[in-house]
Amino acid sequence: MNSYDQGGIHVYFALHIKTESFDSAIKVLNDASIDHKVIE
């Protein structure tokens, strides 16, 4: 098992979000019940 294997089906991708749009982008993910991880 590698460091990315958490079991189940996962899709990894990155989003580049403008600073002024960050809060609304996180709200969209939360409202859609999409698990996310923020890395600055």
Sequence and secondary structure as in RCSB ss.txt:
>XXXX:A:sequence
MNSYDQGGIHVYFALHIKTESFDSAIKVLNDASIDHKVIE
>XXXX:A:secstr
  TT  SS          GGGHHHHHHHHHHTT       
